[in-house]
Amino acid sequence: MSNIIEVNNLVKRYKELVALDHFNLTIKEGEVFGLLGPNGSGKTTTINCILSLLSYDKGSIKVFGKDMKPDSYDLKRKIGVVPQNVAVFNELSVYENIDYFCGLYIKDAATRKQYVKDAIDFVELGEFTKFRPKKLSGGLLRRLNIACGIVHKPELIFFDEPTVAVDPQSRNKILEGIAELNKNGATIVYTSHYMEEVEQLCSRILIMDKGKSLASGTKEELKNIIKCTEKISVEVCDLTEDNLEEISGLAHAYETSYDDSILKVSFSGGRHNLVRVLDYLGDHDYSFGRIYSELPTLNDVFLEITGTELRDSV
Protein backbone atom coordinates (compact mmCIF):
# COMPACT_ATOMS: atom_id res chain seq x y z
CA MET A 1 0.00 0.00 0.00
CA SER A 2 1.22 3.48 -0.84
CA ASN A 3 1.37 6.29 1.69
CA ILE A 4 -1.54 8.72 1.48
CA ILE A 5 -0.13 11.04 4.16
CA GLU A 6 3.50 11.55 5.18
CA VAL A 7 4.32 14.02 7.95
CA ASN A 8 8.01 14.38 8.80
CA ASN A 9 9.54 16.28 11.75
CA LEU A 10 6.67 18.75 11.92
CA VAL A 11 7.15 21.69 14.28
CA LYS A 12 4.43 24.24 14.99
CA ARG A 13 4.81 27.01 17.57
CA TYR A 14 2.35 29.51 18.96
CA LYS A 15 4.82 31.99 20.46
CA GLU A 16 6.27 30.15 23.49
CA LEU A 17 3.94 27.14 23.12
CA VAL A 18 5.24 24.25 21.04
CA ALA A 19 2.07 22.66 19.67
CA LEU A 20 3.87 20.10 17.50
CA ASP A 21 7.36 18.95 18.47
CA HIS A 22 9.09 17.14 15.58
CA PHE A 23 5.93 15.14 14.97
CA ASN A 24 5.89 12.24 12.49
CA LEU A 25 2.93 10.46 10.95
CA THR A 26 2.40 8.02 8.08
CA ILE A 27 -1.02 6.86 6.87
CA LYS A 28 -1.35 4.22 4.19
CA GLU A 29 -3.93 3.98 1.44
CA GLY A 30 -7.08 2.15 2.54
CA GLU A 31 -6.55 2.50 6.29
CA VAL A 32 -8.98 3.67 8.93
CA PHE A 33 -6.42 5.51 11.03
CA GLY A 34 -7.19 6.62 14.57
CA LEU A 35 -5.48 9.82 15.72
CA LEU A 36 -5.88 9.99 19.49
CA GLY A 37 -4.76 12.30 22.27
CA PRO A 38 -6.04 14.26 25.28
CA ASN A 39 -7.41 17.77 24.94
CA GLY A 40 -4.61 20.08 23.84
CA SER A 41 -2.40 17.25 22.59
CA GLY A 42 -2.05 18.69 19.08
CA LYS A 43 -4.55 16.62 17.09
CA THR A 44 -6.45 19.57 15.61
CA THR A 45 -3.22 21.43 14.87
CA THR A 46 -1.90 18.34 13.09
CA ILE A 47 -5.00 18.02 10.92
CA ASN A 48 -5.04 21.74 10.09
CA CYS A 49 -1.38 21.59 9.07
CA ILE A 50 -2.03 18.52 6.89
CA LEU A 51 -4.91 20.37 5.21
CA SER A 52 -2.65 23.40 4.78
CA LEU A 53 -5.03 25.55 6.81
CA LEU A 54 -2.15 26.40 9.16
CA SER A 55 1.43 27.28 8.39
CA TYR A 56 4.16 25.50 10.36
CA ASP A 57 7.71 26.29 11.39
CA LYS A 58 9.59 23.20 10.29
CA GLY A 59 9.13 19.83 8.60
CA SER A 60 7.33 18.55 5.52
CA ILE A 61 3.88 17.23 4.61
CA LYS A 62 3.06 15.09 1.59
CA VAL A 63 -0.48 14.07 0.63
CA PHE A 64 -1.00 11.61 -2.22
CA GLY A 65 2.77 11.69 -2.68
CA LYS A 66 2.91 15.45 -3.34
CA ASP A 67 3.90 18.40 -1.18
CA MET A 68 0.79 19.89 0.42
CA LYS A 69 0.51 23.66 0.01
CA PRO A 70 -2.29 26.23 0.47
CA ASP A 71 -2.86 26.30 -3.31
CA SER A 72 -2.72 22.52 -3.83
CA TYR A 73 -6.27 22.47 -5.15
CA ASP A 74 -5.69 19.28 -7.13
CA LEU A 75 -5.00 17.49 -3.84
CA LYS A 76 -7.73 19.22 -1.85
CA ARG A 77 -10.38 18.06 -4.34
CA LYS A 78 -9.57 14.51 -3.24
CA ILE A 79 -10.08 15.30 0.45
CA GLY A 80 -13.24 15.48 2.54
CA VAL A 81 -13.53 16.96 6.03
CA VAL A 82 -16.28 16.29 8.56
CA PRO A 83 -15.56 18.72 11.42
CA GLN A 84 -16.54 18.25 15.06
CA ASN A 85 -18.63 21.42 15.04
CA VAL A 86 -21.45 21.12 12.52
CA ALA A 87 -20.60 23.37 9.58
CA VAL A 88 -23.71 23.90 7.44
CA PHE A 89 -25.79 26.90 6.39
CA ASN A 90 -28.93 27.43 8.46
CA GLU A 91 -30.51 29.46 5.64
CA LEU A 92 -30.34 26.51 3.23
CA SER A 93 -32.33 23.30 3.17
CA VAL A 94 -30.76 19.88 3.56
CA TYR A 95 -30.68 19.43 -0.21
CA GLU A 96 -29.33 22.93 -0.84
CA ASN A 97 -26.55 22.47 1.73
CA ILE A 98 -25.36 19.22 0.20
CA ASP A 99 -25.66 20.63 -3.32
CA TYR A 100 -23.66 23.72 -2.34
CA PHE A 101 -20.75 21.73 -0.92
CA CYS A 102 -20.80 19.39 -3.90
CA GLY A 103 -20.65 22.40 -6.22
CA LEU A 104 -17.33 23.48 -4.68
CA TYR A 105 -15.73 20.45 -6.31
CA ILE A 106 -18.05 19.12 -9.05
CA LYS A 107 -18.92 21.46 -11.92
CA ASP A 108 -20.70 19.12 -14.31
CA ALA A 109 -24.44 19.53 -13.58
CA ALA A 110 -25.46 15.92 -14.21
CA THR A 111 -22.62 14.48 -12.14
CA ARG A 112 -23.30 16.95 -9.37
CA LYS A 113 -26.98 16.01 -9.23
CA GLN A 114 -26.15 12.31 -9.06
CA TYR A 115 -23.51 12.84 -6.35
CA VAL A 116 -25.98 14.82 -4.23
CA LYS A 117 -28.55 12.04 -4.58
CA ASP A 118 -25.93 9.44 -3.65
CA ALA A 119 -24.95 11.40 -0.52
CA ILE A 120 -28.57 11.86 0.57
CA ASP A 121 -29.22 8.15 0.11
CA PHE A 122 -26.01 7.26 1.92
CA VAL A 123 -26.94 9.14 5.11
CA GLU A 124 -30.65 8.33 4.71
CA LEU A 125 -31.92 11.91 4.65
CA GLY A 126 -34.36 11.42 1.78
CA GLU A 127 -37.36 12.35 3.93
CA PHE A 128 -35.72 15.57 5.12
CA THR A 129 -34.37 17.20 1.95
CA LYS A 130 -36.61 20.27 2.31
CA PHE A 131 -35.92 20.73 6.03
CA ARG A 132 -33.60 23.44 7.27
CA PRO A 133 -30.90 22.46 9.80
CA LYS A 134 -32.70 24.04 12.77
CA LYS A 135 -35.56 21.57 12.26
CA LEU A 136 -33.27 18.53 12.46
CA SER A 137 -32.45 16.44 15.52
CA GLY A 138 -28.84 16.16 16.66
CA GLY A 139 -28.38 12.83 14.92
CA LEU A 140 -29.86 14.03 11.63
CA LEU A 141 -27.73 17.18 11.80
CA ARG A 142 -24.60 15.07 12.21
CA ARG A 143 -25.63 12.99 9.20
CA LEU A 144 -26.12 16.18 7.18
CA ASN A 145 -22.65 17.30 8.25
CA ILE A 146 -21.23 13.99 6.99
CA ALA A 147 -23.12 14.24 3.68
CA CYS A 148 -21.66 17.71 3.05
CA GLY A 149 -18.15 16.43 3.74
CA ILE A 150 -18.29 13.33 1.55
CA VAL A 151 -20.66 14.36 -1.27
CA HIS A 152 -17.82 14.89 -3.80
CA LYS A 153 -16.65 11.27 -3.22
CA PRO A 154 -13.21 12.08 -1.75
CA GLU A 155 -10.42 9.52 -1.55
CA LEU A 156 -9.25 10.78 1.87
CA ILE A 157 -11.74 11.77 4.60
CA PHE A 158 -11.07 13.36 8.00
CA PHE A 159 -13.68 12.68 10.68
CA ASP A 160 -13.28 14.80 13.83
CA GLU A 161 -15.49 13.53 16.68
CA PRO A 162 -18.43 12.73 14.35
CA THR A 163 -20.60 11.07 17.02
CA VAL A 164 -20.48 13.72 19.75
CA ALA A 165 -23.85 14.21 21.49
CA VAL A 166 -25.91 11.85 19.32
CA ASP A 167 -28.23 9.03 20.36
CA PRO A 168 -27.07 5.38 20.14
CA GLN A 169 -29.07 4.71 16.97
CA SER A 170 -27.56 7.66 15.11
CA ARG A 171 -24.15 6.76 16.44
CA ASN A 172 -24.39 3.22 15.07
CA LYS A 173 -25.59 4.55 11.71
CA ILE A 174 -22.64 6.95 11.52
CA LEU A 175 -20.10 4.25 12.39
CA GLU A 176 -21.61 1.86 9.86
CA GLY A 177 -21.43 4.60 7.24
CA ILE A 178 -17.76 5.28 7.94
CA ALA A 179 -16.96 1.58 7.65
CA GLU A 180 -18.84 1.47 4.32
CA LEU A 181 -16.92 4.48 2.99
CA ASN A 182 -13.69 2.69 3.79
CA LYS A 183 -14.95 -0.53 2.20
CA ASN A 184 -15.68 1.47 -0.95
CA GLY A 185 -12.07 2.68 -1.12
CA ALA A 186 -11.77 5.83 1.02
CA THR A 187 -8.88 6.26 3.43
CA ILE A 188 -10.20 7.52 6.78
CA VAL A 189 -8.52 9.62 9.48
CA TYR A 190 -10.62 9.37 12.62
CA THR A 191 -10.38 11.29 15.89
CA SER A 192 -12.56 10.51 18.88
CA HIS A 193 -12.56 10.36 22.67
CA TYR A 194 -14.77 7.27 22.49
CA MET A 195 -12.20 4.49 22.67
CA GLU A 196 -14.70 1.75 21.88
CA GLU A 197 -15.41 3.43 18.53
CA VAL A 198 -11.71 3.53 17.72
CA GLU A 199 -11.34 -0.14 18.65
CA GLN A 200 -14.28 -0.99 16.42
CA LEU A 201 -13.25 1.02 13.37
CA CYS A 202 -9.52 1.63 13.20
CA SER A 203 -6.95 -0.63 11.61
CA ARG A 204 -4.06 1.40 13.05
CA ILE A 205 -3.82 4.00 15.80
CA LEU A 206 -1.44 6.75 16.91
CA ILE A 207 -1.56 8.23 20.41
CA MET A 208 -0.07 11.68 20.77
CA ASP A 209 0.40 14.15 23.59
CA LYS A 210 2.12 17.52 23.96
CA GLY A 211 2.75 17.60 20.24
CA LYS A 212 4.64 14.30 20.14
CA SER A 213 3.87 10.79 18.99
CA LEU A 214 3.88 8.50 22.03
CA ALA A 215 2.88 5.17 20.51
CA SER A 216 1.45 3.76 17.30
CA GLY A 217 0.36 0.41 15.91
CA THR A 218 -2.66 -1.86 15.75
CA LYS A 219 -4.86 -2.05 18.84
CA GLU A 220 -3.31 -5.43 19.67
CA GLU A 221 0.21 -4.01 19.37
CA LEU A 222 -0.69 -1.06 21.61
CA LYS A 223 -2.22 -3.32 24.26
CA ASN A 224 0.99 -5.33 24.36
CA ILE A 225 3.11 -2.34 25.36
CA ILE A 226 1.33 -1.53 28.63
CA LYS A 227 1.93 -3.14 31.99
CA CYS A 228 -1.60 -4.40 32.67
CA THR A 229 -2.54 -7.65 30.92
CA GLU A 230 -5.55 -8.61 33.06
CA LYS A 231 -7.84 -7.03 35.65
CA ILE A 232 -9.75 -9.28 38.04
CA SER A 233 -12.66 -8.09 40.17
CA VAL A 234 -14.30 -10.25 42.84
CA GLU A 235 -17.24 -9.48 45.11
CA VAL A 236 -16.11 -10.66 48.55
CA CYS A 237 -16.78 -9.46 52.11
CA ASP A 238 -14.56 -8.80 55.13
CA LEU A 239 -11.09 -9.07 53.67
CA THR A 240 -8.40 -7.96 56.10
CA GLU A 241 -5.26 -5.94 55.53
CA ASP A 242 -3.26 -9.16 55.89
CA ASN A 243 -5.39 -10.76 53.17
CA LEU A 244 -4.81 -7.85 50.83
CA GLU A 245 -1.07 -7.95 51.46
CA GLU A 246 -0.97 -11.67 50.67
CA ILE A 247 -3.07 -11.25 47.52
CA SER A 248 -0.74 -8.46 46.44
CA GLY A 249 2.06 -11.00 46.69
CA LEU A 250 0.49 -13.40 44.19
CA ALA A 251 2.57 -14.08 41.10
CA HIS A 252 2.31 -11.30 38.49
CA ALA A 253 0.03 -9.11 40.67
CA TYR A 254 1.18 -5.48 40.82
CA GLU A 255 -1.82 -3.46 42.05
CA THR A 256 -4.56 -4.36 44.52
CA SER A 257 -7.52 -2.39 45.84
CA TYR A 258 -10.51 -3.20 48.04
CA ASP A 259 -13.54 -0.94 48.26
CA ASP A 260 -17.24 -1.58 48.97
CA SER A 261 -16.59 -5.32 49.16
CA ILE A 262 -15.04 -5.40 45.68
CA LEU A 263 -11.53 -6.78 45.37
CA LYS A 264 -9.64 -5.59 42.31
CA VAL A 265 -6.30 -7.04 41.28
CA SER A 266 -4.24 -6.00 38.25
CA PHE A 267 -1.75 -8.44 36.74
CA SER A 268 1.17 -8.09 34.39
CA GLY A 269 1.64 -11.40 32.61
CA GLY A 270 0.64 -14.84 33.82
CA ARG A 271 -1.84 -17.34 32.42
CA HIS A 272 -3.80 -18.53 35.48
CA ASN A 273 -4.29 -15.35 37.49
CA LEU A 274 -8.00 -15.87 38.13
CA VAL A 275 -7.38 -19.41 39.38
CA ARG A 276 -4.76 -18.12 41.83
CA VAL A 277 -7.09 -15.45 43.22
CA LEU A 278 -10.00 -17.86 43.64
CA ASP A 279 -7.75 -20.54 45.14
CA TYR A 280 -6.54 -18.02 47.71
CA LEU A 281 -10.07 -17.02 48.68
CA GLY A 282 -11.15 -20.67 48.89
CA ASP A 283 -8.17 -21.65 50.99
CA HIS A 284 -9.08 -18.89 53.46
CA ASP A 285 -12.77 -19.88 53.60
CA TYR A 286 -14.10 -16.77 51.89
CA SER A 287 -17.36 -16.93 49.98
CA PHE A 288 -17.50 -14.72 46.90
CA GLY A 289 -20.09 -13.42 44.49
CA ARG A 290 -19.69 -11.96 41.03
CA ILE A 291 -16.34 -12.38 39.30
CA TYR A 292 -14.98 -10.43 36.35
CA SER A 293 -11.81 -11.00 34.36
CA GLU A 294 -11.04 -8.19 31.91
CA LEU A 295 -8.35 -7.97 29.29
CA PRO A 296 -6.89 -4.50 28.68
CA THR A 297 -8.86 -2.12 26.48
CA LEU A 298 -7.69 0.74 24.30
CA ASN A 299 -8.91 3.03 27.08
CA ASP A 300 -6.42 1.37 29.46
CA VAL A 301 -3.65 1.92 26.92
CA PHE A 302 -4.64 5.56 26.45
CA LEU A 303 -4.70 6.32 30.18
CA GLU A 304 -1.43 4.52 30.92
CA ILE A 305 0.37 6.32 28.12
CA THR A 306 -1.10 9.83 28.57
CA GLY A 307 -1.88 9.76 32.31
CA THR A 308 -5.10 10.20 34.27
CA GLU A 309 -4.76 13.92 35.00
CA LEU A 310 -7.73 16.01 33.87
CA ARG A 311 -7.14 18.17 30.81
CA ASP A 312 -8.80 21.42 29.79
CA SER A 313 -9.59 22.17 26.18
CA VAL A 314 -7.50 24.89 24.60
DOVEXFI-481076 format. One record per residue (C-alpha): x, y, z; residue in one letter; residue number from 1. Coordinates in Angstrom, 3 decimals. Each point is the difference from the previous one (the first is absolute). Layout:
# DOVEXFI-481076
u|v|w|residu|num
X|Y|Z|a|NUM
...
END
This chain:
# DOVEXFI-481076
u|v|w|residu|num
0.000|0.000|0.000|m|1
1.218|3.483|-0.842|s|2
0.155|2.805|2.533|n|3
-2.914|2.431|-0.213|i|4
1.410|2.320|2.685|i|5
3.636|0.508|1.021|e|6
0.813|2.471|2.768|v|7
3.689|0.359|0.850|n|8
1.530|1.901|2.950|n|9
-2.871|2.469|0.164|l|10
0.483|2.945|2.359|v|11
-2.723|2.547|0.715|k|12
0.386|2.773|2.576|r|13
-2.462|2.499|1.398|y|14
2.469|2.483|1.498|k|15
1.447|-1.845|3.026|e|16
-2.323|-3.008|-0.371|l|17
1.300|-2.894|-2.080|v|18
-3.172|-1.584|-1.367|a|19
1.798|-2.565|-2.166|l|20
3.486|-1.149|0.961|d|21
1.733|-1.809|-2.889|h|22
-3.163|-1.997|-0.610|f|23
-0.031|-2.902|-2.479|n|24
-2.969|-1.782|-1.540|l|25
-0.524|-2.441|-2.865|t|26
-3.418|-1.159|-1.207|i|27
-0.336|-2.634|-2.687|k|28
-2.579|-0.246|-2.748|e|29
-3.146|-1.830|1.104|g|30
0.527|0.351|3.747|e|31
-2.431|1.167|2.637|v|32
2.557|1.843|2.100|f|33
-0.761|1.113|3.542|g|34
1.708|3.197|1.149|l|35
-0.401|0.174|3.774|l|36
1.115|2.306|2.772|g|37
-1.271|1.958|3.010|p|38
-1.377|3.508|-0.339|n|39
2.801|2.311|-1.100|g|40
2.209|-2.831|-1.245|s|41
0.353|1.446|-3.510|g|42
-2.503|-2.073|-1.992|k|43
-1.898|2.950|-1.483|t|44
3.228|1.861|-0.736|t|45
1.326|-3.086|-1.782|t|46
-3.102|-0.321|-2.165|i|47
-0.043|3.717|-0.832|n|48
3.657|-0.151|-1.024|c|49
-0.644|-3.065|-2.182|i|50
-2.883|1.845|-1.673|l|51
2.263|3.032|-0.430|s|52
-2.381|2.148|2.033|l|53
2.879|0.852|2.341|l|54
3.584|0.875|-0.768|s|55
2.726|-1.778|1.970|y|56
3.551|0.788|1.032|d|57
1.883|-3.089|-1.102|k|58
-0.465|-3.369|-1.692|g|59
-1.804|-1.278|-3.077|s|60
-3.442|-1.324|-0.913|i|61
-0.823|-2.140|-3.012|k|62
-3.545|-1.016|-0.961|v|63
-0.518|-2.460|-2.854|f|64
3.768|0.080|-0.458|g|65
0.143|3.760|-0.657|k|66
0.987|2.955|2.156|d|67
-3.101|1.483|1.602|m|68
-0.284|3.772|-0.408|k|69
-2.800|2.566|0.451|p|70
-0.571|0.075|-3.771|d|71
0.139|-3.784|-0.519|s|72
-3.549|-0.046|-1.323|y|73
0.577|-3.189|-1.979|d|74
0.693|-1.791|3.292|l|75
-2.730|1.729|1.983|k|76
-2.652|-1.160|-2.486|r|77
0.812|-3.554|1.094|k|78
-0.512|0.799|3.693|i|79
-3.162|0.173|2.092|g|80
-0.290|1.477|3.486|v|81
-2.744|-0.662|2.534|v|82
0.721|2.428|2.862|p|83
-0.985|-0.467|3.642|q|84
-2.087|3.167|-0.022|n|85
-2.821|-0.304|-2.519|v|86
0.852|2.250|-2.947|a|87
-3.108|0.536|-2.137|v|88
-2.081|3.001|-1.048|f|89
-3.138|0.526|2.072|n|90
-1.584|2.026|-2.820|e|91
0.170|-2.946|-2.419|l|92
-1.993|-3.211|-0.051|s|93
1.577|-3.421|0.388|v|94
0.073|-0.452|-3.774|y|95
1.352|3.502|-0.629|e|96
2.780|-0.461|2.567|n|97
1.191|-3.251|-1.526|i|98
-0.298|1.415|-3.519|d|99
2.001|3.087|0.983|y|100
2.906|-1.984|1.420|f|101
-0.048|-2.342|-2.988|c|102
0.152|3.007|-2.320|g|103
3.315|1.085|1.543|l|104
1.605|-3.038|-1.633|y|105
-2.318|-1.325|-2.737|i|106
-0.873|2.338|-2.865|k|107
-1.786|-2.342|-2.391|d|108
-3.732|0.409|0.732|a|109
-1.024|-3.608|-0.635|a|110
2.845|-1.441|2.070|t|111
-0.688|2.473|2.770|r|112
-3.675|-0.944|0.138|k|113
0.833|-3.698|0.177|q|114
2.634|0.535|2.710|y|115
-2.473|1.979|2.120|v|116
-2.569|-2.777|-0.357|k|117
2.622|-2.601|0.936|d|118
0.978|1.959|3.128|a|119
-3.619|0.460|1.083|i|120
-0.651|-3.715|-0.455|d|121
3.216|-0.888|1.807|f|122
-0.934|1.884|3.191|v|123
-3.704|-0.810|-0.393|e|124
-1.274|3.580|-0.062|l|125
-2.437|-0.489|-2.875|g|126
-3.000|0.928|2.151|e|127
1.634|3.214|1.190|f|128
1.352|1.630|-3.168|t|129
-2.242|3.072|0.360|k|130
0.694|0.458|3.717|f|131
2.317|2.711|1.243|r|132
2.700|-0.973|2.526|p|133
-1.797|1.574|2.976|k|134
-2.865|-2.469|-0.517|k|135
2.297|-3.045|0.208|l|136
0.814|-2.087|3.061|s|137
3.609|-0.278|1.139|g|138
0.465|-3.332|-1.742|g|139
-1.485|1.204|-3.287|l|140
2.130|3.148|0.167|l|141
3.129|-2.112|0.410|r|142
-1.022|-2.083|-3.007|r|143
-0.497|3.192|-2.027|l|144
3.473|1.120|1.075|n|145
1.415|-3.308|-1.266|i|146
-1.884|0.252|-3.306|a|147
1.457|3.467|-0.626|c|148
3.512|-1.282|0.689|g|149
-0.136|-3.091|-2.199|i|150
-2.372|1.026|-2.812|v|151
2.841|0.532|-2.529|h|152
1.170|-3.624|0.580|k|153
3.433|0.811|1.469|p|154
2.792|-2.559|0.193|e|155
1.172|1.261|3.422|l|156
-2.485|0.990|2.735|i|157
0.662|1.593|3.395|f|158
-2.611|-0.686|2.686|f|159
0.403|2.116|3.146|d|160
-2.208|-1.266|2.853|e|161
-2.940|-0.801|-2.334|p|162
-2.169|-1.657|2.676|t|163
0.122|2.650|2.722|v|164
-3.372|0.484|1.739|a|165
-2.058|-2.354|-2.162|v|166
-2.321|-2.819|1.036|d|167
1.158|-3.653|-0.225|p|168
-2.006|-0.672|-3.164|q|169
1.517|2.949|-1.860|s|170
3.412|-0.899|1.328|r|171
-0.246|-3.535|-1.370|n|172
-1.196|1.327|-3.354|k|173
2.948|2.403|-0.191|i|174
2.537|-2.707|0.871|l|175
-1.512|-2.390|-2.534|e|176
0.181|2.748|-2.616|g|177
3.673|0.678|0.695|i|178
0.798|-3.705|-0.287|a|179
-1.875|-0.103|-3.330|e|180
1.916|3.003|-1.337|l|181
3.232|-1.787|0.808|n|182
-1.256|-3.218|-1.593|k|183
-0.732|1.998|-3.147|n|184
3.604|1.208|-0.170|g|185
0.303|3.148|2.132|a|186
2.889|0.439|2.414|t|187
-1.319|1.256|3.351|i|188
1.681|2.099|2.700|v|189
-2.103|-0.245|3.140|y|190
0.240|1.917|3.268|t|191
-2.181|-0.776|2.993|s|192
0.007|-0.152|3.792|h|193
-2.211|-3.089|-0.181|y|194
2.567|-2.784|0.181|m|195
-2.496|-2.738|-0.798|e|196
-0.711|1.680|-3.344|e|197
3.695|0.101|-0.813|v|198
0.375|-3.673|0.929|e|199
-2.947|-0.853|-2.229|q|200
1.034|2.015|-3.048|l|201
3.729|0.612|-0.173|c|202
2.574|-2.265|-1.590|s|203
2.891|2.032|1.437|r|204
0.234|2.601|2.753|i|205
2.381|2.749|1.116|l|206
-0.117|1.475|3.499|i|207
1.491|3.453|0.358|m|208
0.471|2.476|2.816|d|209
1.712|3.364|0.375|k|210
0.632|0.076|-3.725|g|211
1.898|-3.294|-0.098|k|212
-0.777|-3.513|-1.150|s|213
0.013|-2.289|3.045|l|214
-1.005|-3.332|-1.521|a|215
-1.429|-1.409|-3.216|s|216
-1.092|-3.351|-1.384|g|217
-3.012|-2.263|-0.163|t|218
-2.206|-0.193|3.086|k|219
1.552|-3.379|0.833|e|220
3.519|1.422|-0.294|e|221
-0.895|2.942|2.236|l|222
-1.536|-2.254|2.653|k|223
3.211|-2.014|0.098|n|224
2.119|2.988|0.994|i|225
-1.773|0.811|3.277|i|226
0.595|-1.612|3.356|k|227
-3.525|-1.252|0.679|c|228
-0.940|-3.251|-1.746|t|229
-3.015|-0.960|2.141|e|230
-2.293|1.574|2.588|k|231
-1.902|-2.249|2.387|i|232
-2.918|1.192|2.129|s|233
-1.637|-2.164|2.668|v|234
-2.934|0.780|2.275|e|235
1.126|-1.187|3.438|v|236
-0.673|1.204|3.559|c|237
2.224|0.662|3.020|d|238
3.472|-0.274|-1.460|l|239
2.690|1.115|2.436|t|240
3.134|2.011|-0.577|e|241
1.998|-3.214|0.361|d|242
-2.126|-1.607|-2.719|n|243
0.585|2.920|-2.341|l|244
3.734|-0.108|0.629|e|245
0.105|-3.712|-0.785|e|246
-2.104|0.420|-3.150|i|247
2.335|2.780|-1.079|s|248
2.800|-2.538|0.245|g|249
-1.572|-2.398|-2.501|l|250
2.078|-0.680|-3.089|a|251
-0.262|2.782|-2.611|h|252
-2.276|2.189|2.187|a|253
1.149|3.628|0.144|y|254
-3.000|2.023|1.229|e|255
-2.745|-0.904|2.471|t|256
-2.954|1.970|1.324|s|257
-2.991|-0.805|2.195|y|258
-3.029|2.260|0.227|d|259
-3.707|-0.642|0.706|d|260
0.656|-3.738|0.192|s|261
1.547|-0.078|-3.478|i|262
3.513|-1.382|-0.314|l|263
1.885|1.191|-3.064|k|264
3.348|-1.456|-1.026|v|265
2.058|1.046|-3.026|s|266
2.483|-2.439|-1.512|f|267
2.926|0.346|-2.356|s|268
0.464|-3.308|-1.775|g|269
-0.995|-3.443|1.212|g|270
-2.477|-2.499|-1.400|r|271
-1.969|-1.192|3.057|h|272
-0.485|3.180|2.007|n|273
-3.710|-0.522|0.648|l|274
0.617|-3.534|1.245|v|275
2.620|1.288|2.456|r|276
-2.328|2.674|1.386|v|277
-2.904|-2.415|0.422|l|278
2.250|-2.674|1.499|d|279
1.209|2.511|2.573|y|280
-3.536|1.000|0.969|l|281
-1.082|-3.645|0.202|g|282
2.987|-0.982|2.106|d|283
-0.915|2.764|2.465|h|284
-3.692|-0.995|0.142|d|285
-1.322|3.110|-1.711|y|286
-3.266|-0.155|-1.904|s|287
-0.143|2.205|-3.079|f|288
-2.581|1.300|-2.416|g|289
0.397|1.463|-3.456|r|290
3.348|-0.424|-1.729|i|291
1.365|1.954|-2.957|y|292
3.168|-0.571|-1.987|s|293
0.765|2.806|-2.447|e|294
2.692|0.229|-2.619|l|295
1.457|3.468|-0.616|p|296
-1.963|2.382|-2.197|t|297
1.169|2.852|-2.178|l|298
-1.224|2.295|2.775|n|299
2.488|-1.665|2.386|d|300
2.771|0.554|-2.546|v|301
-0.984|3.642|-0.473|f|302
-0.064|0.758|3.737|l|303
3.266|-1.804|0.741|e|304
1.809|1.802|-2.798|i|305
-1.477|3.507|0.440|t|306
-0.781|-0.070|3.744|g|307
-3.214|0.446|1.963|t|308
0.339|3.718|0.731|e|309
-2.973|2.086|-1.130|l|310
0.591|2.167|-3.060|r|311
-1.656|3.248|-1.020|d|312
-0.798|0.748|-3.610|s|313
2.094|2.720|-1.579|v|314
END
